Amino acid sequence: MEKKMVNLKINGIPVTVPEGTTVLEAARDAGINIPSLCYLKDINEIGACRICVVEVKGARSLMASCVYPVAEGMEVFTNTEKVRHSRRLTLELILSNHRMDCLTCARSGACELQDLARDLGIDAVRYANDQLPPQIEASAPHLVRDNSKCVLCRRCTAVCRKTQEVGVIGPNDRGFMTHIGCAFDRDLAEVDCVSCGQCIVACPTGALQEKDDTAKVWAALSDPTKHVVVGPAPSVRVTLGECFGLSVGTNVEGKMITALRRLGFDKVFDVDNAADFTIMEEGTEFLHRLQADDNMPMITSCSPGWIRYCEQHYPDMVPHLSSCKSPQQMFGSLVKTYYAEKAGIDPKDIFVVSVMPCTAKKYEVQREEQRLPNGCLPVDVSITTRELGRMISYAGILFDHLPEGEADEMLGLASGAATIFGASGGVMEAALRTVAEIATGGEMKPLEFHEVRGMEGIKEAQYDLCGKTVRVCVASGLTNAKKVLDGVKDGSLQYDFIEFMACPGGCINGGGQPIQHADVRNWVDLKGLRAAALYKQDQGQTYRKSHENPVVQQVYKEYLGEPGSHKAHEILHTTYVPTKRYRTDS
């Protein structure tokens, strides 16, 4: 049913929009930007910050445009002196309770508060609190919170509760004492945070940032006794360019590899290669489980945020998880076993760095369950896309000027199936490409499984494999994961294979990806553009199925035996720990 259209005027410009549209959205359609701070489309629409106020003819007071619906014949004014004065005063009051060490803040240059101060002409802060001390909470392995920079926009709490369902943070106390934290002011490490980092990319200021591990990487690069190996995740190649002002969705794989070499890494491999091994192991595991009807549906294990959520909130579903390590952990495991043996290097002298879109990877590298038979943890340090961007800048490398480079082939050659791991549905599609051919013994055409692609929160499909209907589901964002799991448990949903990603849209929208202004997050298809770049690369790959990768074939032949072998299980598989923990919102 078509929505009724509403006619109004904004700054004298006639505008026609569907009924239910907010003034802020209508103004955007008319080419008018109304500044905002707390607003995140479909996530945090609460009208709390009062930066987006406008004048509406006939109204007694200024209205928050992000929550005020249009009406027939309405006349709106977005830039009157009254509006400008109100916005400036509101921003000054917000700044009065904000520690302004902007030059040394991790978000300097990418801070929405800075942008607002510039755009609204704030050249002095009349009510500045120059004595405001830092208020640091850094108990978790992935995140640092400084409430002295918090503006109480509540974007972090909204994404934690609405998008991720976890809800471990919220406003504590009242009035001037209001601050964001966990219930009873517990440390973040004490509650069931899943380390996804979605709160970081939602935050408009430097109040939240990933725990910076670049000093550890620099130290390793400077240590002559260490052989330092690096591997970027599939999605990093289509997001790193944003750190240097390139358009969203620009694939910078070649420049990224050259930059990594110039930073001094001894070997530059590719976690895409490990993603191909993930498919070989996971696909084999799925076929065995399907045949034996054992712990079905099988659920993917690539996303450590999802794994932690499952362990804490659905411990009874842990047996359904694939026992495969994530691609990050498989990468480190192969480097410290196969590569170490081939290169004749003691694995204890190899320092493995992963570049990830995900802050939960910082938690994952510490998990004792991942330890190898030789006593090593697979990955020593996991840094985010943002951290790599900062390292490149610190080193004085002019990213735009770099020539294209190629990864070292031993663990650097990957298929297109591995490339699409970075988008929601990519793991499922990659698995289906291989599983379908193994199960049927024939070549699959076409290769694309479009039903599991796209940015919808939950996607379903079914395929025929050897006369058996296989029902699959793909969900991203933990709120959607909860919906699917609840349906599986009560019997209303029936699947054979499920892909879960903790972050909405998958790794392309991970908590470690480049910070984007709310104007981009609200009005640009950020996830779609990044995902499209991965699918485009897949189309141009020489190998598009994991089992066709000659490096994968060689490693199995020379070292692992066959997918699912005892040696493969020792190196590439892991266990999980059901942990029923208290909820902070109950």
Solvent accessible surface area in square Angstrom, and as a share of the most:
residue,aa,sasa,rsa
1,M,242,1.08
2,E,163,0.73
3,K,137,0.58
4,K,132,0.56
5,M,94,0.42
6,V,6,0.03
7,N,76,0.39
8,L,7,0.04
9,K,97,0.41
10,I,0,0.00
11,N,60,0.31
12,G,52,0.50
13,I,76,0.39
14,P,105,0.66
15,V,12,0.07
16,T,76,0.44
17,V,3,0.01
18,P,53,0.33
19,E,89,0.40
20,G,53,0.51
21,T,18,0.10
22,T,24,0.14
23,V,0,0.00
24,L,8,0.04
25,E,33,0.15
26,A,0,0.00
27,A,0,0.00
28,R,86,0.31
29,D,105,0.54
30,A,29,0.22
31,G,72,0.69
32,I,27,0.14
33,N,85,0.43
34,I,10,0.05
35,P,25,0.16
36,S,19,0.12
37,L,1,0.01
38,C,1,0.00
39,Y,3,0.01
40,L,6,0.03
41,K,69,0.29
42,D,114,0.59
43,I,45,0.23
44,N,4,0.02
45,E,73,0.33
46,I,78,0.39
47,G,9,0.08
48,A,49,0.38
49,C,15,0.09
50,R,101,0.37
51,I,0,0.00
52,C,1,0.01
53,V,3,0.02
54,V,0,0.00
55,E,47,0.21
56,V,15,0.09
57,K,138,0.58
58,G,80,0.77
59,A,40,0.31
60,R,244,0.89
61,S,70,0.45
62,L,24,0.12
63,M,48,0.21
64,A,5,0.04
65,S,0,0.00
66,C,2,0.01
67,V,69,0.39
68,Y,57,0.22
69,P,72,0.45
70,V,11,0.06
71,A,49,0.38
72,E,107,0.48
73,G,57,0.55
74,M,21,0.09
75,E,57,0.26
76,V,1,0.01
77,F,71,0.30
78,T,7,0.04
79,N,89,0.46
80,T,41,0.24
81,E,97,0.43
82,K,109,0.46
83,V,0,0.00
84,R,82,0.30
85,H,99,0.44
86,S,27,0.18
87,R,11,0.04
88,R,74,0.27
89,L,61,0.30
90,T,27,0.16
91,L,0,0.00
92,E,13,0.06
93,L,96,0.48
94,I,32,0.16
95,L,10,0.05
96,S,25,0.16
97,N,86,0.44
98,H,12,0.05
99,R,44,0.16
100,M,78,0.35
101,D,44,0.23
102,C,49,0.29
103,L,174,0.86
104,T,117,0.68
105,C,19,0.12
106,A,47,0.37
107,R,11,0.04
108,S,51,0.33
109,G,71,0.68
110,A,47,0.36
111,C,11,0.07
112,E,5,0.02
113,L,6,0.03
114,Q,52,0.23
115,D,30,0.15
116,L,10,0.05
117,A,20,0.16
118,R,161,0.59
119,D,96,0.50
120,L,25,0.13
121,G,52,0.50
122,I,29,0.15
123,D,140,0.72
124,A,67,0.52
125,V,37,0.21
126,R,158,0.58
127,Y,94,0.36
128,A,39,0.30
129,N,64,0.33
130,D,122,0.63
131,Q,154,0.68
132,L,27,0.14
133,P,78,0.49
134,P,75,0.47
135,Q,81,0.36
136,I,99,0.50
137,E,28,0.13
138,A,43,0.33
139,S,47,0.30
140,A,4,0.03
141,P,32,0.20
142,H,2,0.01
143,L,4,0.02
144,V,31,0.18
145,R,20,0.07
146,D,7,0.04
147,N,25,0.13
148,S,1,0.01
149,K,14,0.06
150,C,24,0.14
151,V,23,0.13
152,L,51,0.25
153,C,11,0.07
154,R,72,0.26
155,R,1,0.01
156,C,12,0.07
157,T,16,0.09
158,A,10,0.08
159,V,6,0.03
160,C,16,0.09
161,R,120,0.44
162,K,114,0.49
163,T,27,0.15
164,Q,1,0.01
165,E,33,0.15
166,V,3,0.02
167,G,3,0.03
168,V,6,0.03
169,I,14,0.07
170,G,14,0.13
171,P,57,0.36
172,N,28,0.14
173,D,76,0.40
174,R,184,0.67
175,G,63,0.61
176,F,209,0.87
177,M,137,0.61
178,T,22,0.13
179,H,45,0.20
180,I,3,0.01
181,G,2,0.02
182,C,0,0.00
183,A,24,0.18
184,F,179,0.74
185,D,86,0.44
186,R,78,0.28
187,D,59,0.31
188,L,9,0.05
189,A,45,0.35
190,E,82,0.37
191,V,0,0.00
192,D,1,0.01
193,C,18,0.11
194,V,4,0.02
195,S,0,0.00
196,C,14,0.08
197,G,1,0.01
198,Q,7,0.03
199,C,20,0.12
200,I,2,0.01
201,V,4,0.02
202,A,4,0.03
203,C,9,0.05
204,P,1,0.01
205,T,1,0.01
206,G,3,0.03
207,A,5,0.04
208,L,9,0.05
209,Q,44,0.19
210,E,3,0.01
211,K,52,0.22
212,D,62,0.32
213,D,17,0.09
214,T,8,0.05
215,A,73,0.56
216,K,115,0.49
217,V,0,0.00
218,W,79,0.28
219,A,62,0.48
220,A,6,0.05
221,L,38,0.19
222,S,91,0.59
223,D,48,0.25
224,P,133,0.84
225,T,96,0.56
226,K,66,0.28
227,H,40,0.18
228,V,2,0.01
229,V,0,0.00
230,V,0,0.00
231,G,0,0.00
232,P,1,0.01
233,A,4,0.03
234,P,11,0.07
235,S,0,0.00
236,V,0,0.00
237,R,1,0.00
238,V,0,0.00
239,T,0,0.00
240,L,0,0.00
241,G,1,0.01
242,E,21,0.09
243,C,49,0.29
244,F,47,0.20
245,G,71,0.68
246,L,52,0.26
247,S,84,0.54
248,V,33,0.19
249,G,18,0.18
250,T,50,0.29
251,N,61,0.31
252,V,7,0.04
253,E,44,0.20
254,G,7,0.07
255,K,44,0.19
256,M,1,0.00
257,I,6,0.03
258,T,14,0.08
259,A,0,0.00
260,L,0,0.00
261,R,93,0.34
262,R,143,0.52
263,L,13,0.07
264,G,42,0.40
265,F,12,0.05
266,D,71,0.37
267,K,64,0.27
268,V,0,0.00
269,F,2,0.01
270,D,6,0.03
271,V,1,0.01
272,D,1,0.01
273,N,2,0.01
274,A,1,0.01
275,A,0,0.00
276,D,0,0.00
277,F,0,0.00
278,T,1,0.00
279,I,0,0.00
280,M,21,0.10
281,E,1,0.01
282,E,0,0.00
283,G,0,0.00
284,T,21,0.12
285,E,24,0.11
286,F,0,0.00
287,L,36,0.18
288,H,115,0.51
289,R,27,0.10
290,L,26,0.13
291,Q,162,0.72
292,A,72,0.56
293,D,114,0.59
294,D,71,0.37
295,N,64,0.33
296,M,36,0.16
297,P,10,0.06
298,M,0,0.00
299,I,0,0.00
300,T,1,0.01
301,S,5,0.03
302,C,9,0.06
303,S,11,0.07
304,P,6,0.04
305,G,1,0.01
306,W,0,0.00
307,I,8,0.04
308,R,30,0.11
309,Y,1,0.00
310,C,0,0.00
311,E,5,0.02
312,Q,8,0.03
313,H,24,0.11
314,Y,15,0.06
315,P,32,0.20
316,D,80,0.42
317,M,10,0.04
318,V,15,0.08
319,P,68,0.43
320,H,32,0.14
321,L,5,0.02
322,S,0,0.00
323,S,27,0.17
324,C,0,0.00
325,K,3,0.01
326,S,2,0.01
327,P,11,0.07
328,Q,1,0.00
329,Q,0,0.00
330,M,0,0.00
331,F,3,0.01
332,G,0,0.00
333,S,0,0.00
334,L,2,0.01
335,V,0,0.00
336,K,7,0.03
337,T,15,0.09
338,Y,6,0.02
339,Y,6,0.02
340,A,4,0.03
341,E,122,0.55
342,K,104,0.44
343,A,46,0.36
344,G,69,0.66
345,I,44,0.22
346,D,74,0.38
347,P,29,0.18
348,K,127,0.54
349,D,61,0.32
350,I,4,0.02
351,F,30,0.13
352,V,0,0.00
353,V,0,0.00
354,S,0,0.00
355,V,0,0.00
356,M,4,0.02
357,P,3,0.02
358,C,15,0.09
359,T,0,0.00
360,A,1,0.00
361,K,12,0.05
362,K,6,0.02
363,Y,35,0.13
364,E,8,0.04
365,V,13,0.07
366,Q,107,0.48
367,R,24,0.09
368,E,106,0.47
369,E,61,0.27
370,Q,7,0.03
371,R,99,0.36
372,L,6,0.03
373,P,91,0.57
374,N,53,0.27
375,G,36,0.35
376,C,12,0.07
377,L,43,0.21
378,P,0,0.00
379,V,2,0.01
380,D,57,0.30
381,V,8,0.05
382,S,3,0.02
383,I,1,0.01
384,T,0,0.00
385,T,0,0.00
386,R,19,0.07
387,E,0,0.00
388,L,0,0.00
389,G,4,0.04
390,R,48,0.18
391,M,0,0.00
392,I,0,0.00
393,S,66,0.43
394,Y,145,0.55
395,A,50,0.38
396,G,59,0.57
397,I,23,0.12
398,L,119,0.59
399,F,6,0.02
400,D,81,0.42
401,H,143,0.64
402,L,6,0.03
403,P,75,0.47
404,E,126,0.56
405,G,20,0.19
406,E,145,0.65
407,A,24,0.18
408,D,33,0.17
409,E,117,0.52
410,M,74,0.33
411,L,3,0.01
412,G,10,0.10
413,L,52,0.26
414,A,13,0.10
415,S,0,0.00
416,G,0,0.00
417,A,0,0.00
418,A,0,0.00
419,T,0,0.00
420,I,0,0.00
421,F,8,0.03
422,G,1,0.01
423,A,0,0.00
424,S,0,0.00
425,G,0,0.00
426,G,0,0.00
427,V,0,0.00
428,M,0,0.00
429,E,0,0.00
430,A,0,0.00
431,A,0,0.00
432,L,3,0.01
433,R,0,0.00
434,T,1,0.00
435,V,1,0.00
436,A,1,0.01
437,E,22,0.10
438,I,82,0.42
439,A,29,0.22
440,T,68,0.39
441,G,72,0.69
442,G,36,0.35
443,E,120,0.54
444,M,52,0.23
445,K,162,0.69
446,P,99,0.62
447,L,27,0.13
448,E,37,0.17
449,F,12,0.05
450,H,117,0.52
451,E,98,0.44
452,V,0,0.00
453,R,38,0.14
454,G,27,0.26
455,M,51,0.23
456,E,103,0.46
457,G,27,0.26
458,I,65,0.33
459,K,13,0.05
460,E,100,0.45
461,A,18,0.14
462,Q,122,0.54
463,Y,39,0.15
464,D,97,0.50
465,L,11,0.06
466,C,92,0.55
467,G,69,0.66
468,K,94,0.40
469,T,67,0.39
470,V,0,0.00
471,R,86,0.31
472,V,0,0.00
473,C,0,0.00
474,V,0,0.00
475,A,0,0.00
476,S,2,0.01
477,G,1,0.01
478,L,0,0.00
479,T,34,0.20
480,N,32,0.16
481,A,1,0.00
482,K,69,0.29
483,K,117,0.50
484,V,1,0.00
485,L,0,0.00
486,D,54,0.28
487,G,6,0.06
488,V,25,0.15
489,K,102,0.43
490,D,105,0.55
491,G,42,0.40
492,S,84,0.54
493,L,53,0.27
494,Q,119,0.53
495,Y,17,0.07
496,D,9,0.05
497,F,1,0.00
498,I,0,0.00
499,E,0,0.00
500,F,1,0.00
501,M,7,0.03
502,A,4,0.03
503,C,10,0.06
504,P,22,0.14
505,G,1,0.01
506,G,1,0.01
507,C,38,0.23
508,I,0,0.00
509,N,11,0.05
510,G,1,0.01
511,G,0,0.00
512,G,0,0.00
513,Q,1,0.00
514,P,5,0.03
515,I,31,0.16
516,Q,28,0.12
517,H,62,0.28
518,A,4,0.03
519,D,45,0.23
520,V,35,0.20
521,R,54,0.20
522,N,14,0.07
523,W,67,0.23
524,V,59,0.34
525,D,92,0.48
526,L,9,0.04
527,K,59,0.25
528,G,18,0.18
529,L,79,0.39
530,R,0,0.00
531,A,4,0.03
532,A,57,0.44
533,A,11,0.08
534,L,0,0.00
535,Y,24,0.09
536,K,153,0.65
537,Q,29,0.13
538,D,0,0.00
539,Q,112,0.50
540,G,69,0.66
541,Q,47,0.21
542,T,122,0.71
543,Y,67,0.26
544,R,43,0.16
545,K,9,0.04
546,S,0,0.00
547,H,38,0.17
548,E,62,0.28
549,N,0,0.00
550,P,50,0.32
551,V,11,0.06
552,V,1,0.00
553,Q,95,0.42
554,Q,87,0.39
555,V,1,0.00
556,Y,13,0.05
557,K,180,0.76
558,E,84,0.38
559,Y,31,0.12
560,L,3,0.02
561,G,50,0.48
562,E,113,0.51
563,P,36,0.23
564,G,28,0.27
565,S,22,0.14
566,H,147,0.65
567,K,77,0.33
568,A,0,0.00
569,H,82,0.37
570,E,82,0.37
571,I,7,0.03
572,L,0,0.00
573,H,15,0.07
574,T,14,0.08
575,T,89,0.52
576,Y,32,0.12
577,V,66,0.38
578,P,74,0.47
579,T,57,0.33
580,K,154,0.65
581,R,63,0.23
582,Y,99,0.38
583,R,69,0.25
584,T,16,0.10
585,D,63,0.33
586,S,131,0.84
